[in-house]
Amino acid sequence: MKIWNGYGSEHSMNLVLIGRFKREQDAEKVEKDIDKLSAQVLKDESYPNSFDEPEDQRFSDDMLSLMRSLKLNTLGPTDLGQLVSEHHLNREGNRITITTDEAEVSAFVKLFIEAGAKVEVFSAHDYPSESTDAD
């Protein structure tokens, strides 16, 4: 059961996010990057920063190292939590489709655009036939 904490939320967002990449390899890399980043976010949440670290540290050392190795410069700390929010990712060839009830999807949009994808975002509430085509 999911409990909603929000004002005026009578239903979920039911968002569909589609990234169409120039090459299948680009989509595959983004999918792997999302998996790596998500795993690190979960690890960071399991092991909170110790008190002796600087108060202004925004990322764990492991996350900074991972982001440098992936050459990602656009993600912020608030974006990373979106990667472990409830969502479904489906990759077919050069296309990644993400479906979620969450309103915040900027992390996925940033990752897609940084990899050169054409991005489409819409509500399956308003465009239900297109959401069935997306999967």
N, C-alpha and C positions, 0 to 999 in steps of 0.2 A: 504494500500500500504506500502510496506517495502522498505526503502531506504538503500542501501548498502554503507558503507564507508570502502573501503579497496582497496588494490592494487592487481590487477590480479584476482579478484573474479568475474568470469564470470557466476558462478552458485553457488547455495547453496551446503553445505556439504551433505545434505540428509543422515545424520548418523542414524544408528540403533544401539542401545545399549541394549543388553539382559543380564539380570542377572538371573541365575538359582540357587535357594537357596536349601539347604538340606531339609528344612521344609517349608510348606506353612505359618506357623506362622512367620518365619523370613522375608519372602517377605511382609507379611502384616505389620509387624513392620516398615520395611524400608519405605514402602509407607506412613505410618502415620508420620514417622520422617520427610520425605520430605515435607509433608503438613505442619507440625508444623514449620519447619525451614523456609519454603517459606513465611508463614504468618508473622513470626518474621522479616524476611528480608524486606518485604513490609512495616511493621510497622516502622522499623528503618529508612527506606528511607523517610517515611512521617514525621518523627520527627527527624531532624538532631541533632547531638550532640551539646550541648550548649558550649559556648566559655570557660567556667570555668573548663571544663574537661581536663585531661592531654592530651597533644598533641600526645602522643604515644599510646593512647587507640585504640585498633584495633577492638574491638567488643563492642556493647552496653552492659550494665550490664544485661539487659534482655536476650540478645543473649548468653552471657557467662553462665548465669544461666541455660538456656535451653540446651546448649551444654553439660554442666556438668550433668544435669539430664538424658540426652540421652546417656551419656558416650561416647561422640564423641571427639576424640583428634586429628584427622588428617586433619580436614577442616581448611583452612585459610580464611582470609577476602575476597580474590579475588574469592575463590570457591563459596562463598555464593550467589553471583550475578547470577551464572549459574542456580541456583534453581528457579529463577523467569524469566529466559530467555524463549523465546518461545519454548515450547516442548509439546509433548503428552506422557502421561504415561498410560500404560495399564497393569494391573496385572491380571493374570490368574493362580490360584493355587500358585505354588511355583516359578512362573516366572514373572519377571517384564520386560516389553519392553518399551523403551523410544525412540521416534523418534524426531529428531530436525534438523534444518538447521544450527545450531551453530557448531563451531569447538571445543569449549571448553566444555568438558563433564567430567572433572576430578572430580568434586564434586560427581557426580552420581557414577563414578567408585569407588571412595574412600568409599562411603556409602555402595555400594554393596559388595566390598571386605571385609570391616570391619565386615559385617554381614555373612561372609563365603560363598559368592556366587561365582560361576564360571561365568566370564564375557566375553562377546563377543561384539566387536565393529567393524562395517563395514559400508561402503557406499552403500546405496541402488542404487546409480548410477552404481556401478560395480557389485552388486549382487541383482538385482531387484526381482528375484524369491524368494530369501531367505527373503527379507523384507516383502513380502506378507505372508510368513509363520510365521513371527515374531508376527503379530497381531492376 
